[in-house]
Amino acid sequence: MARRPNSKLDQYSEKQLEEALYLKRYAERKNRLTRLKDEGRVVDVPVGQNDGKPGLVITSAQRAIGSEDESADVDAATTGRWGNLFNRSLLFVEIAAAIGFIWIVYSLVGSLRQLNSEITQAQQDAIANAPVIATPTLSPVIDLVLLPSGHQPPVEGQPIIYEEAGSIPSHLLPLVDAYVPPPIPTAAPEQPRQIQITKIAVNAPIFAGHEEEQLKKGVGHSIGTALVGDVGNMVLSAHNDIYGEIFRNLDQLESGDEIVVSSGRANYTYVVNNIEVVLPTAVEVMAPTDHASLTLISCYPYLIDNKRIIVKADLKETDEDQS
């Protein structure tokens, strides 16, 4: 393949090009020596008339070539400096954006923790201020078709939606629509008032009923189920990802763990014997028992809430009971 002619270079002889190349290299060395001199690392050394090269005659053409090359070097250096400044600016913007994103996430997490902390404090205040009133009344039987505490996963900035319609079998929808919550009975001496589960840091008040209003304030005691310490199945429910996330960590319990339920007059200890995950329609877990037992109910899994986690426990026998 024939070499493409270069009109700029072909007008000079080989000798002239060599001398121009030398001039360019010499200029680079001279700049480097000047920089070293400014830094105090070299001293001036006198040189001859033709810049130290005997017999060298620098023509105007050579100087023109050298000047053009030097100008190109200066332009490249200038472009490089601006390019570095632009790249550094982009890096600064990226770092600032990353810090801003981390700050937003941290703020959202902090807001959620603050909200749950305030709700927990309100629940503790309810425990401290709960009156002890004793006038037992009969409670209606359970007629539920869905287990309590059901709701859709929470979405920030939107109201809580209870019981996703798609999770309710069509043949049960008429019963769900017709369900009327039973009236709240007058407080009895052995009505459960507080629950403590040391292993998962639960300490919350208990309110009669398991509807929305009760579960906003703490743990709900299903009306019609056993009172604390009595023979029968005492059913307690709470949310796992809203209103304090009281029952969030029920899945961390194991057989043998203890749950303490207080009536305000006495504490009763229940021992876990079974944990299972069921469909929302498995209301048989609330059925009465022939001994003093406890059932805890909450939505599951966390932030999905399409099933229920069930914790079963029996009242712990004391030495007095055994005698």
C-alpha positions as CSV (number, residue, x, y, z in Angstrom):
1,M,0.0,0.0,0.0
2,A,1.4,3.4,-1.0
3,R,2.2,5.8,1.8
4,R,-0.2,8.8,2.0
5,P,1.7,12.0,1.3
6,N,1.9,14.5,4.0
7,S,2.1,18.0,2.5
8,K,3.3,19.5,5.7
9,L,6.2,17.1,6.2
10,D,7.3,16.5,2.6
11,Q,8.4,20.1,2.2
12,Y,11.2,19.5,4.6
13,S,14.4,17.5,4.2
14,E,15.3,14.6,6.4
15,K,18.0,16.7,8.0
16,Q,15.5,19.5,8.8
17,L,13.1,17.0,10.3
18,E,15.8,15.5,12.5
19,E,16.8,18.9,13.7
20,A,13.2,19.9,14.3
21,L,12.7,16.7,16.4
22,Y,15.9,17.5,18.3
23,L,14.6,21.0,18.9
24,K,11.3,19.6,20.3
25,R,13.0,17.2,22.6
26,Y,15.4,19.9,23.7
27,A,12.5,22.2,24.5
28,E,10.9,19.4,26.6
29,R,14.2,18.9,28.5
30,K,14.6,22.6,29.0
31,N,11.1,22.9,30.4
32,R,11.9,20.0,32.8
33,L,15.1,21.7,33.8
34,T,13.3,25.0,34.4
35,R,10.8,23.2,36.6
36,L,13.6,21.5,38.6
37,K,15.3,24.9,38.9
38,D,12.2,26.5,40.3
39,E,12.1,23.7,42.8
40,G,15.7,24.4,43.7
41,R,17.0,21.0,42.6
42,V,19.4,22.3,39.8
43,V,21.6,25.3,39.1
44,D,22.2,27.3,35.8
45,V,24.9,25.9,33.5
46,P,26.1,28.1,30.5
47,V,25.7,26.7,27.0
48,G,27.0,27.5,23.6
49,Q,25.5,29.7,20.8
50,N,23.4,27.1,19.1
51,D,21.8,25.9,22.4
52,G,24.7,23.5,23.1
53,K,24.8,21.6,19.8
54,P,27.9,22.5,17.7
55,G,27.4,23.2,14.0
56,L,23.6,23.4,14.3
57,V,21.9,26.0,12.3
58,I,18.2,26.5,13.1
59,T,16.3,27.7,10.2
60,S,12.9,29.5,10.2
61,A,11.2,26.4,8.8
62,Q,12.6,24.3,11.7
63,R,11.5,27.0,14.2
64,A,8.0,27.0,12.6
65,I,7.7,23.2,13.0
66,G,9.0,23.4,16.6
67,S,6.6,26.2,17.4
68,E,3.6,24.3,16.0
69,D,4.6,21.2,18.0
70,E,5.1,23.2,21.1
71,S,1.7,24.9,20.6
72,A,0.1,21.4,20.2
73,D,1.7,20.3,23.5
74,V,0.5,23.4,25.3
75,D,-3.1,22.8,23.9
76,A,-3.0,19.2,25.0
77,A,-1.7,20.2,28.5
78,T,-4.5,22.8,28.8
79,T,-7.1,20.3,27.6
80,G,-5.8,17.7,30.1
81,R,-6.0,20.2,33.0
82,W,-9.6,21.1,32.1
83,G,-10.4,17.4,31.6
84,N,-9.0,16.5,35.1
85,L,-11.0,19.4,36.6
86,F,-14.2,18.1,34.9
87,N,-13.6,14.5,36.1
88,R,-13.0,15.7,39.6
89,S,-16.3,17.7,39.5
90,L,-18.2,14.6,38.3
91,L,-16.6,12.6,41.1
92,F,-17.7,15.2,43.6
93,V,-21.3,15.2,42.3
94,E,-21.4,11.3,42.5
95,I,-20.1,11.4,46.1
96,A,-22.6,14.1,47.0
97,A,-25.5,12.0,45.4
98,A,-24.4,8.9,47.3
99,I,-24.3,10.7,50.6
100,G,-27.7,12.3,49.9
101,F,-29.2,8.8,49.1
102,I,-27.8,7.4,52.3
103,W,-29.1,10.3,54.3
104,I,-32.6,9.8,52.8
105,V,-32.6,6.1,53.7
106,Y,-31.3,6.8,57.2
107,S,-34.0,9.4,57.7
108,L,-36.8,7.0,56.6
109,V,-35.5,4.3,58.9
110,G,-35.2,6.7,61.7
111,S,-38.8,8.0,61.2
112,L,-40.1,4.4,61.2
113,R,-38.2,3.6,64.4
114,Q,-39.4,6.9,66.0
115,L,-43.0,6.1,65.2
116,N,-42.8,2.6,66.6
117,S,-41.0,3.9,69.7
118,E,-43.8,6.5,70.3
119,I,-46.4,3.8,69.9
120,T,-44.5,1.5,72.3
121,Q,-44.3,4.3,74.9
122,A,-48.0,4.9,74.6
123,Q,-48.6,1.2,75.2
124,Q,-46.4,1.3,78.3
125,D,-48.4,4.3,79.5
126,A,-51.6,2.3,79.0
127,I,-50.2,-0.5,81.1
128,A,-49.3,1.9,83.9
129,N,-52.7,3.7,83.9
130,A,-55.0,0.7,83.3
131,P,-57.7,0.5,86.0
132,V,-58.5,-2.7,87.8
133,I,-62.3,-3.1,87.7
134,A,-64.0,-6.4,88.5
135,T,-67.5,-7.1,87.2
136,P,-67.5,-10.3,85.1
137,T,-70.0,-10.8,82.4
138,L,-70.8,-13.5,79.9
139,S,-69.0,-13.3,76.6
140,P,-70.5,-14.4,73.2
141,V,-69.2,-17.5,71.4
142,I,-66.7,-17.1,68.6
143,D,-68.2,-16.9,65.2
144,L,-65.2,-15.8,63.1
145,V,-64.4,-17.1,59.7
146,L,-61.0,-15.4,59.5
147,L,-58.2,-15.2,62.1
148,P,-57.7,-11.7,63.7
149,S,-54.9,-9.2,62.9
150,G,-55.2,-9.5,59.1
151,H,-54.1,-6.6,56.9
152,Q,-52.2,-5.8,53.7
153,P,-48.5,-5.1,53.9
154,P,-48.1,-1.4,55.0
155,V,-47.3,1.2,52.3
156,E,-45.7,4.5,53.6
157,G,-48.1,7.4,53.2
158,Q,-51.2,5.3,52.7
159,P,-53.8,4.1,55.2
160,I,-53.7,0.6,56.5
161,I,-56.0,-1.8,54.6
162,Y,-57.3,-4.7,56.6
163,E,-57.9,-8.2,55.1
164,E,-56.9,-8.3,51.5
165,A,-60.0,-9.2,49.5
166,G,-58.1,-11.7,47.4
167,S,-57.1,-13.7,50.4
168,I,-60.7,-14.4,51.4
169,P,-62.4,-17.4,49.7
170,S,-65.4,-16.4,47.7
171,H,-67.8,-18.7,49.6
172,L,-66.8,-16.9,52.9
173,L,-67.3,-13.3,51.7
174,P,-71.0,-13.2,52.7
175,L,-70.1,-14.3,56.2
176,V,-67.2,-11.8,56.5
177,D,-69.5,-9.0,55.4
178,A,-72.2,-10.1,57.8
179,Y,-69.8,-10.4,60.8
180,V,-70.6,-7.9,63.6
181,P,-68.0,-7.6,66.4
182,P,-69.3,-8.7,69.8
183,P,-69.7,-6.0,72.4
184,I,-66.8,-5.4,74.8
185,P,-67.7,-7.0,78.2
186,T,-67.2,-5.3,81.5
187,A,-63.7,-5.8,82.8
188,A,-63.3,-8.9,85.0
189,P,-60.7,-9.5,87.8
190,E,-58.8,-12.0,85.7
191,Q,-59.0,-10.3,82.4
192,P,-55.5,-10.3,80.8
193,R,-54.0,-6.8,80.9
194,Q,-50.3,-7.2,80.0
195,I,-48.1,-9.7,78.2
196,Q,-44.3,-10.1,78.6
197,I,-42.1,-12.3,76.4
198,T,-38.5,-11.7,77.6
199,K,-36.9,-13.7,74.7
200,I,-38.2,-11.4,72.0
201,A,-38.5,-8.2,74.1
202,V,-42.3,-8.0,74.2
203,N,-43.9,-5.9,76.9
204,A,-47.3,-4.7,75.8
205,P,-50.8,-3.9,77.2
206,I,-53.8,-6.2,76.4
207,F,-57.3,-4.9,75.5
208,A,-60.6,-6.7,75.3
209,G,-61.4,-7.4,71.6
210,H,-59.3,-7.9,68.6
211,E,-60.7,-5.4,66.2
212,E,-58.9,-2.5,64.6
213,E,-59.3,-0.1,67.5
214,Q,-57.8,-2.6,70.0
215,L,-54.9,-3.7,67.9
216,K,-53.9,0.0,67.3
217,K,-53.3,0.3,71.0
218,G,-51.6,-3.1,71.8
219,V,-52.5,-6.7,72.0
220,G,-56.1,-7.9,71.5
221,H,-57.9,-10.5,73.7
222,S,-60.5,-12.3,71.6
223,I,-63.9,-12.0,73.3
224,G,-65.3,-15.4,74.3
225,T,-61.9,-17.0,74.9
226,A,-60.6,-18.0,78.3
227,L,-59.5,-15.4,80.9
228,V,-55.9,-15.5,82.2
229,G,-55.2,-18.6,84.3
230,D,-58.6,-20.1,83.6
231,V,-59.3,-23.5,82.0
232,G,-59.7,-23.0,78.2
233,N,-57.9,-21.3,75.3
234,M,-57.0,-17.7,75.8
235,V,-56.4,-16.1,72.4
236,L,-54.3,-13.0,72.0
237,S,-53.4,-11.3,68.7
238,A,-51.3,-8.3,67.6
239,H,-49.7,-6.9,64.5
240,N,-46.2,-7.8,63.2
241,D,-45.3,-4.8,61.0
242,I,-47.6,-1.9,62.1
243,Y,-48.6,-0.2,65.4
244,G,-45.4,-1.0,67.2
245,E,-44.7,-4.4,65.5
246,I,-45.4,-6.1,68.8
247,F,-45.6,-9.7,67.5
248,R,-42.9,-9.3,64.8
249,N,-40.6,-11.9,66.2
250,L,-42.9,-14.7,67.2
251,D,-41.1,-17.0,64.8
252,Q,-38.0,-16.7,67.0
253,L,-39.8,-18.5,69.9
254,E,-39.1,-22.2,70.6
255,S,-40.7,-25.0,72.6
256,G,-39.9,-24.3,76.3
257,D,-39.9,-20.5,76.1
258,E,-42.0,-18.8,78.6
259,I,-44.8,-16.2,78.2
260,V,-46.0,-14.2,81.2
261,V,-49.6,-12.8,81.1
262,S,-50.7,-10.5,83.9
263,S,-54.2,-9.7,85.2
264,G,-53.0,-6.8,87.2
265,R,-53.4,-8.9,90.4
266,A,-51.3,-11.9,89.5
267,N,-48.8,-13.1,86.9
268,Y,-49.4,-16.4,85.0
269,T,-46.6,-18.2,83.1
270,Y,-47.4,-20.1,79.9
271,V,-44.8,-22.5,78.3
272,V,-44.6,-22.7,74.5
273,N,-45.2,-26.2,73.1
274,N,-45.9,-25.6,69.4
275,I,-45.4,-23.0,66.6
276,E,-47.0,-23.3,63.1
277,V,-47.9,-21.2,60.1
278,V,-51.5,-21.5,58.8
279,L,-54.0,-19.9,56.4
280,P,-56.1,-17.0,57.6
281,T,-59.2,-19.3,57.5
282,A,-57.7,-21.8,60.1
283,V,-60.0,-20.5,62.9
284,E,-59.9,-23.9,64.5
285,V,-56.7,-22.8,66.3
286,M,-59.0,-20.6,68.5
287,A,-61.1,-23.6,69.6
288,P,-61.6,-24.1,73.4
289,T,-59.3,-26.5,75.3
290,D,-59.9,-28.7,78.4
291,H,-56.9,-27.1,80.1
292,A,-55.5,-23.6,80.7
293,S,-53.8,-22.7,77.4
294,L,-52.7,-19.7,75.4
295,T,-52.7,-19.0,71.6
296,L,-50.8,-16.1,70.1
297,I,-51.8,-15.0,66.5
298,S,-50.1,-12.6,64.1
299,C,-49.8,-12.0,60.3
300,Y,-46.9,-13.8,58.6
301,P,-44.4,-13.4,56.9
302,Y,-43.1,-10.0,57.8
303,L,-44.3,-7.3,55.3
304,I,-46.1,-10.0,53.2
305,D,-48.9,-10.9,55.6
306,N,-50.7,-13.5,53.6
307,K,-50.7,-16.2,56.3
308,R,-50.8,-16.4,60.1
309,I,-48.2,-17.5,62.6
310,I,-49.6,-19.4,65.6
311,V,-47.9,-19.9,68.9
312,K,-49.4,-22.4,71.3
313,A,-48.6,-22.5,75.0
314,D,-49.9,-24.2,78.2
315,L,-50.1,-22.8,81.7
316,K,-47.1,-23.7,83.7
317,E,-47.8,-25.8,86.7
318,T,-46.5,-24.6,90.1
319,D,-45.6,-26.6,93.1
320,E,-48.9,-25.6,94.7
321,D,-50.9,-26.8,91.6
322,Q,-49.1,-30.2,91.7
323,S,-49.9,-30.7,95.4
